[in-house]
Structures are given as C-alpha cells and as structure tokens.
C-alpha cells in the first residue's frame, strides 16, 4: 500500500487509453491541496489539447471510470483542470498497518552502486569554524540519506596540509612561537595553530603598511595607479607585494620550496604542527557525532597529481607555457585556460585534486563522487570535472559538486585571516548553553541526575544547531542565530524533538493503563489522524527526493511538517482519555509510527532524540 499514488496513476492511464485510445505516460499525480477535501489530485490540464475536450468532461469521464473499478475510491470532483480523488478510510487503516509491518520503513533496495562523499576537508592552519559545520553537517546527512536510498557510501575528506597558506602558520610559529605548544598553553591544537595563522596576517599587514611609505612603493603607485586612490591601489596590489617585495612572503615561498624538496627541518616542523591540528579536529568531529571513513592528505596526493600532469603533457591534453607553467585549454567548456602546475614546479589545488580523485578510484572503484564544498569553488570544480573528463577517467561522468552558500552570523561575515571567525567548538558550546538555560528556566529536568541532564541538553543543543543549518536549502546563503535555533516553538530541532518526547511520555502513561481486552475495531478516521497517515506514507518518497537532489532540507522540512501535524493532533484529539478503547489503541499505534519516522528522519540529519526534555 506504500504506492497508492502509483496505483491511481496506472488506473488513470488505463482510463485515458480505454476512453480516448490515447497513451499518456507523463501524468502528474500529487496529494490534494489542503483547501480541498480529497486525497489525491490528477492534473488534467495537459490532456485538454491532446484530447480536444474540456477539462470538466475529461475529469468527469476519468473519475467515473476509476470510481467504478477501484473499490477504495469513494468519490471524485473535477475542479477546473484538476480531478480530485477521495479514498475510503479503510485504505488508510491498511496503509498504517502496512507501515507498521515494514521493517526499516523508508529504507530502499540496494542499488548496487558505490558513492564517495567528500566533506569537512579542512586546512591544517586553522580550527574548524561555522562554515565547516555547515559543510560537515551537509556531508554527513547526505551520506546517511544516500545509504537509506540504497547506495553504498564511503565518507571521506581531503585534508589540506600543505601549500603556501600552511607555510604562513609555520613561519609565524618559527618566528614568534618561542617553542610554545598546545599542551604548554593548555589550548586545543587546532586553535593554537590557527592563532599563528592570524598572527602571520597581522605581522604581514604591519610590514605592508610600512612598505607603502617607501620610495619604491610610491614610484610603483605613480606608475600604475590608473586614477585609483592610494588606498584602493595598495589594496589591489597586496598579492604582488607578497610575491615580489615582502620579507615574510619571501620566507614563506622559500619554506614551500624547501618543503617540496624534502628539507628535514621543514618536514619535522610540518609534522609536529599538523599532529596538533589533527588532534583538535578529531575532538570537534566527536562533539558533532560525525565520523570519516578515510582521510586523504594533500601532502601525499599532490605527488600523484604531478604524475597526472606528466601524463596530460604526453597526451597533449595539457600544454606548457614559456615560463614552465602547465595549463589546460577549457575554452570549449566556457571555462577559459586553467593552470595545472606553477612555473616553479609547485602544485596548485587542481593538481592535488586530480591526484586525490585517482587515488580514491584506486582504493574504492566508486561509481561516482560528491564533493561538498562552498560555492566560492564553483569554477574550480567545473574545471576539475572537465579536466578529468579530458583525461578520460572512468569515474568522470558521475562527479557532483554539492555547492553550498556561506553561513553568516547576526553580527556579519566571518574572515579567517582576521580572526573574526566563530570556531566550531565555541558554537557547539554556545548552543548547548542556550539549551541548558532553556531547560533550566522551564524546570522540566529537575528530577534527573546531573549526567542525564547534561546528556539531554547536549542532544537539544546539537539538534538546534544541526536542524537550523540543514533546514535551509544548501545553495542559499544563511544567517545562523544561536538563540533562535533553540526556540521550542517554530521550525527548530527542539520543536521536533518535543513531538518525539511527547509521544514517549504518552507511551509511558499507556503502559500503566489496563488496555487488555480492548478491541481494535476503530473504523472512522478524523482529519488529524488521516493527515498523519498521509504524511507517514510520504516518507519514502521524501527520502528519494532528498537522495536525487542531494538536499537534506527535504528531510528537515518533512520532519517539521510531521511534528507540527502531531502537535496539532495532540491538542485536538483525545489520545488516552477517549472512552472508546479501540480509539485509544489506534491512536497509540499511530503515535508510535510517527515517533519512529521522526527518529529515523532525524537520524538522516545526524540528530539524536532525547527521551525527556
């Protein structure tokens, strides 16, 4: 009975064939809008032109045909270009029985395909921040959704542990670190190293400001300003200065070259600082209840990338410029010319990503890859995918960039180098504190032990954080408000958890009641019960949509609508106090299925349910 809409569609297609001798394969069947009293709607507008009949005549003809042939269709109405079909209550009882009897309701058949999902993928020069949280939550949720949709999923990340940006924190610690360690300063390792990344930028800006007052700088400004103000010119000239004049820039570039030439001192410093950061990352992922199956490191994958550069040159897929840099012509993809290797032989991001893709295929022979990366990298992934296609890689046809919008705070945009980023750890702590304050004010957990209270507040806080982020379509830029996220009313994680907890409380009370001997011959559904069953029936379809579109917001919004419908049902219908015992049994069964689906939907979002709140 999970596929009622499919049966209705098949019957409607047969009706069109029998009544009009026309085959119609693209018929649209959807749940009826709330303003009409019916269950499913067949869209008949597209048939008008083909059949040369009025919408009313087509609707009435199809409706009568279907009413005569399917016993659980009890009524129909044609309203303009729509045929609304009403089903008997009996069918909805059967649907609920069917859902209750289906183990792992929503889990779909094995598709025999392996997908690799890349998320998190941080730099080892700064701690994970709010932007990373959106990335990690999207990746984890997409992985769960794809598994439930029948795919085998490998969760992976590429850790950017090399390159010019990493050298900046290494140079800053070498110059100003005084041999301090995370342990000696009692600071989490990723935060400790991140502070040196910020310090590098501060020292560089001081150096740049001083240089701007020199004769050399003024001559460059006068020769190249092109009517720009001095402030605007030097803002644009910053990279040129770093590459050609800066002492810190010179030290940083030399360190990168020494590193790629396996200088033992540079390698030892890099290994030491990287280990500090990785320990910090693991702590943050644990706090988010998220894991990774396989880590890849750019310090290893860039070497494979360089061998692919050689392959591309030999096959004339890449070309070399006079300065020694290597490029690919992607004009036919409207992507221009893309650099693959710098003139000094050091790799760029695409070099590393080419190597990573090949290593992953060697390890997993996956059918496709999904990269969860912010939308500022849209061009990079278009170029990467086009390059892999030009190289004729076997996996190149199934690559997808899950491009997501940035996350701002009510206070505005975040910038890593300036140290204005909100660290993931601080944010996790803040939402748990907000949840703790909220439960404290309501006094609802006073009878529990401190450990139980702490556990529940952590679940509520993380639900607030995760749901608030995942309910927004991934492509949209968003503002995260910690206070708003823990609100017990409205479209929040705690509001949905509250529906689950409410059902658990009802079940505990029901266990103390004597319901033995009560029959289950409940036969007439009210509107609130029917609405809940319809929503439950829609769960597998929602998973399919979320899987096809790689969009966790589909699950988040579904869970909210189901919780909202249950809260309404709870307020409008007697559950345990109805004198009709068969009604009590039915409503307990319905409530149990709602709690199961809410719990499963939240699992897909990476959110746990508390038993009390």
N, C-alpha and C positions, 0 to 999 in steps of 0.2 A: 504493500500500500504506500510505500515511500514515493511512488512515482504516479500519483493521481493525475497531475498535470499532463504527464506523458500519455496516460490512457485517454484523457479528454481530447488531447491533440490528435491522437490516432483516430478516435471516433469522428472528430470534426473533419479530418482529411477524407475519411471514408464517406462521410455525408456529402462533402463537396463533389467527390467522384461519382457517387450514386445519383445525386440530384442534378448535377450540372455537367457530368462527364469531363471534369477538369481535374488534373493532378495539381495539388498545392503543397509544396514542401517547406515553404518558409512561413507557415502560420505562426502567429505570436499568441501564446497563452500566458497570462500572468494573474497573480492574485488580484481580486477585485478591490478597487479603491474603497477606503473606509466610509465614504459618504453614501455608498450603495449597499443594500442588504443582499449580498450574494457572496459566492466563494471564489469562483474563477471567472476571468473575462477573456473572451476570444476577440481579437482585434479584426474587424471585418472591412475596414476602410480599403485595404489593398485589393480586396476582391471585387470592389464595385466596377472598376474599369474593365477587368477581365471578364466578368460575368454579365456586364451591361444590365445590371439590376440595381434597384435601390437598396441602401443599407438595411432598411426595415424589412424588406422582402427576403433578403439573404439571411438576416439574423433569425427571422421567424421560421424560415424553412429549415435551417440547420438546427435551431433549438428544438423544434417539434420532432425532427428525425432522431436527435440524441435522447430526448425525453422518452420516446417510445422504445428505445433499445438498451438503455442502461438504467437498471432499477434504482441505483443510488443517486441519479439525477432527479430532483423532485420539482424543479421549477426553472423557468428561464424568462428573461426580459431583454428586448432589444432596445437599447438607448443610443440613438444616433448611430455612430459607427462601431458600437460595441455590443457583443452578445454576452450578457451576464448569466452565469450558470449557478444555481443553488443546489447543494448536495444535502442528502439526508443526514441527520445526526448519527445514524448508525455507522456511516462511513468514518466519522471522526473518532468514534469509540474504537473501531477496528484499527485506525491509524495509531492511536495511543497504545493499544495492545501490541501492535507490530513494533513500535519504537521500544517499548519496554522489553520485548522479547529479542531485540537485536543487540548482541554483544558488541561493545565498542561502536555504538551508534555514531555515524559520521565518518568512521574510518573507511577509506575506499580501497578498491582492489589494487594489488601490486601492478604497477605499470611497466616493470622490467627496465626502468631507466635510472641511471645514477646521475645526480646533480651535485655539483660542488658549489657551496655558498661561501663567499669571502666577506667577512665583516670584521669590525674592530680596527685591525690594520693600523696601529698607531706608530708614531715616531718615538725613538728612544731618547728624545731630548726634552720631553715634557710629560706631565701626568695626563691621564685621560680626563677629558672635560665634558661639558654638557653636550657639545656636538658629537663627541664619541658615543655618549649614552644613546643618542637617537640612532646612530649607526648600529651599535651593538644590539639594541632592542629590536630594530627592524630586521637585522640579520638572524637573530635567534628566533624571532617569531616566524619569519619566512621559512626557516628551516623546519620548524615544528609543523607549519601548515603544509609544506610540501610532503613531509613524511606521512601526514594524515591523508593527503591526497594520493598516496600510493607510490611515491618516489623513494629511492634510496638516497640519503643525503649525507654528504661529508661537510662538516663545519670546519672552516679553515680561516687563517689570517696570514697576511704578509706583514712582517714587522720591518719597518723602515729603520734599519740600524746602521746605515752608512750614508755617506753623502755630505755635502757642504753644510747643511743645517746641523747635522750631528756633530760635525767638527767645531761648530760655534760653541756648544756647551763644553766640549772637551778643552778647547783653547781657554775659555773663561775659567774652568776649574784649574787648569795648569797655571794660569797667571795669578788668579786671586783666591784659589781654594785652600791654600795653607794646609794641605793634606787632611782636611776635614772629611768625614764620612757620614753617611746617613745614621750609622749607629752612634758615632760620637756626638752628633747633633740631635739625636732622637727624632729624626724626620723620616717619613716614608720615602723609599728610594727614588721613586719617580718624581715626587715633589722636590726632593733635594737637587736632582739633576736639572729639573725644569727651572729652578731658581737661577742656575748658572746660564741657562739659555736666555732668560730675561736680562740677566746681568750683562751678557755679551752685547745685547742690543743697546742697553743703556750706555755702556762704555764706547760702543761704536758711534752712537749719536753724539756723544761728547766730542769724540775725535773728529767727526764730520763737521760739527758746528765750528770747531776751532780752525779746521782747514779752510772753511768757506771765507775766512777773513784774510787768507794768504793771497799774495800777488798772483800765484799760479791759478787759484780759483777764480779771481776776478778777471784775469785775462780770458779764461775759458768761458766765463759768463758773458763777457763783452763780445766774444767772437761767435757765440752760439745761441744767444738768448732769444732771438727772433721775436722781439717785443714782449717776451714773458717777464713778469716781475721776478726779482731776485729770489723771493721765497718760492715761487712756483717752479722756477728753473731748477733750483737745487733739490726740490722735492722729486722732480723727474730724473735728476742726474745721479741719484743715490747709488744705483746699481753700477753705473760707470765708475763712480768713485771707489766703490768697494773692490771692483776688479782691477783698477789701474793705479790707484794712489794710496789706498788705506793700508796702514801697517797691520791692523787687525785682519784685514782682508787678505793681505799677503801671507800672514802666518796661517790663516785658515786654509787657503788654497794649497800651501806647501804641505800642511798636515794631510790633506786629502790625497795628494800625490804620494807622499811617504807611506800612507796607509795602503794605497793600492800597490805600492812596491814592497809591501810586507815588512816595513820597518818594525823591529821587535818592540821598541819603546811605545810607539803609537798603538800597535796591536794590543799590548798589555793594558794601556790606559783605556782603550776602547772596550776591551773585555770586562774590565773592572766596573766601568760606569754603566755598561749595558746590563750587567748582572744586578746592579742596584735597581735599575728601572724595571726589569722584568719581574723581580720580586714584588714591586709595587703594583704592577699591572695585575698580577695574579690575585692579589688581595682585593682589588676593585671588582674583578670578574666574579670572585667568590661572593662578594657582598651583593652583586646583582643576580646571583644564582644562574650564572651563564657559564658555558664551557666551550672550548675549542678542541676539535679532534686532532688537528695538525697545524703546527706553526711552520711557516717558511720565513727565511731571513733574507733580506735583500743583499746582505753581505755575502751570501752564497749564490743567490740566483743571478746576480749580475754577471758572473763568470759564464754561466750558460747563455745568458743574453749576448755576451760578446762573441761566443761561438756562432750564435744565430746571425750576428752582424756579418761575420765572415761568409756564412752560407748565402746570405742575401746578396753580398757583393759578387760572389762567384756566379750566382744565377741571374745577375743583372737586375735584381729586384730593388736593390739599394744602389746608390752612387756616391762617389767621394768628391768633395769639393777641393779646390786648390789648397785650402788651409788644413786639409786632412780630416775634416769632419765628415760624417756619413749621414746621408739623407735618404728619404723615400719620397717619390712623387705621388701624391694622393689627389692630384687635380681632378681626376675622373670621379672621385668621390666628393668633390667640392670641399676638400679638406686641405688644399694647398700643399706646400712642401713641409715635411716633418723631419726634424733632426732625430737621428737614431744614436749617434755617438759624437761626443765633443771632439774638437780638433786636437786637444791634448791627450786623447785616448780614454778619458774618463766617461763613465756611462751616465745617461740621463734616465728619468723614470721609465720611459718606454723600453729601454734596454733591459732593465730589471724585470719589467712585466712580461716581456717576451720570454725571458728565461724561466720565470715563475710558471707561466702557462704550460711550457713544455715539461717542466719537472712534475707538475701536477698530473699531467696526462700520463707520464711515465709511471707515477705512483698509483693512480686510480683508474685510468682508462675511462674517465667520466664521459657521459654523453653531452653534457653542457655545463657552463659555469655562469654563476650570477655574482656580479661584483656590487656590493653595497658601498657606494662611495658618493660623497656630496656632489651637488650639481655644478660646482665650480670646476669639476673634472670632466664635464660632458665631452669637450673636444678631445681630451686625452683618450677617452675610451672609444670614441668614434675612430680615432686614428689607430689605436691599438687593434681593434677588431678588423679594420680594413687591412692593416699590415699582416695580421695572422692569416687573413683570407688570401692575401697576395702570396704568402709563403706556403699556401695550400695545406694548412694544418687540418687534421681530421675532425677536430672539435670546433672549427672556426664558424660553422653555421649555427651553433647553439650557444652564443655568448650574449649575455644581457647585462646592461648597466642599470641597476636599481638606483636611479638618481634621486636624491632627496634634498629638500630645502634646508637651509640653515636654521638653527634654533637661537632665538634671542631671549633675553630676559626683559622684564618690565623696565629695567634700567638701561637697556640698549644693547648694542652689538658688542661681541667679545673679540679680543685680539690677543693671540698667544704671546707674541714677542714683547708686547707692552705689559704683560702680566695682568691683564684685565679679564682673563678667562675664569669662569667658575669651574673649579675642579669637581670631577665626578664624585669624589669622596665627600666633599663638603655638601654637595647637593643631596646625596643619599642620606647623610646625617640630618640635613635640614628637613627633608620630607618626613623622616621618622620622628623627629622632634615635633613637627606640626601634628602628626598623627597622635603622638603621646599626649600633647596638650589637649587635643580634641577629646580623646577618650577620658582624660583626667577630669575635664570640665563636666562631662556627662555622667561620670561616676559609674560606668557600666561594667568595669572590670575589677571593682574593689574586692570581690570575693576570691580572686585568683592569686596565685603566688607571683612574686616579682619576676621569676623566669618566664612564666606563662604570659604575663602582661608584656614583657619585653618582646617575646616572640610574636604576639598578636600585633603590637604596634609596628614592628618591622614589616610584617605582611601588609598591614594597611598602608604604611608609608610607601613601600615599594609599589603597591598596586596603584597608589595615587600617581606616582612618578611615571610608571610604565604606561598606564592607561591614557594619561593626559597626552603623552607623546604619540602613542600608537593610534589614537582615535583620529588624528589629523592625517589626511592623505599625504603620502610620503613626499610628493613633489612640492607641496606647499611649504613656504617659509612659515615659521610659527614662533609664538612667544610662550615661554613656559613660566607659569605663575605658581610657585610652590603652595601658597595659601589657598588659591582657588582649587588646586588639584586634590586637596584632602576634604573638600566640602562633601558632606553626607547627602546633599541634595544635588540634583542636576547630573550632567553627563560625566561622572567621575568613577574611578575604580572603586572607592569605598562604597558608593551608592549601589554598585552591582554586588559587591561582597555582602552588603547588608541584606540583599534579597536572598542570597545563599544561606546566610546565618539565620535569617528569619525562618526559612524552611527547616533548617536543622533544629531550631527551637520548637517548631510545631511537631516535628517527628519525635522529639524527646517527650513532649507532653502526650502525644498519641500513644507512646509506649506504656504510659501509666494508665491509659484508659482500657476498659474492657470492651473490645470490639469483636470478641468471639461470637459467632452465631449471626453476625450481621451479613445480609446478602449483598451482592454487588450488582443488583439489577437496576442500576441508575440509568435512566433512558432519555431524559430531556436535558440537553446542554443549554447553559446560559451563554450570553455573548462573551463573557470574560473567559470562560472555560474553552470555548471554541477558538477564541483568538490565541490562547496559549498553545493549543494543539497545532494550529496553523503555523505558528512561529517555530515550534519544535520540528515540524515537518520540513521547514525551510533550512534547517541547519546544514545538512549535507550539501545542498545547493550553494549555500553561502561559502562553505569550505572550497568548493570547486571554483567559485568566482574569485575568492582570495588567492587561490593557487594559480589560476590562469593570469591574473593581473598582478601577482606578487604584491598584494595590498592588504596588510594586516588591519587597516582601518575598517575593512568589510566585516571582519570578525568582531572588532571593538564595537562598532555601531550595532551589529546584530545582538551582541551580549547586552548592550544598554537597552535596546528595544524589548528584549525578553525580560530583563529585570524590571523595567518600567511597567510592562504588562502584568508581571506578577505582583508588584506592589499595588497596582490598581485592583487586581483580583482579590488580594488580601483584604483591602479596605472595603470592597463592595460585596463580598461573598462570605457567608459563614462557613468556616472550614471544619473546625472541631465541634462547634456548638450547634450545628444543624441537627434537629431531631430525627431527620431521616438518616439512619446509619449507613445506608448504601451511598448516599451523597458524601458522607464523611470519608468512606473508603475510597471512592472515586477521586475525591479532591486530594487525598493523601498520595494516591498513586500519581496523579498529575503533578503535584508539587515535587515528588521525588524525581520525576523525569526532568522537570525544569532545573532542579538543583544539579542533576548530573550533567546536563548540557551546559549550564553556566560554568560549572567547574572545568569541563572539557574545553570550552571556548577560552576560558582564562588560562588554561594550560598552553593553548596555542599562542597566547600573548606572553607567556613566561611569567604568569602571575599565580600566586598561591592563594587558596581560600582559608580564612581562619574559621574555627568552629564557633567562636563567640566574638562579639565586638561591641 
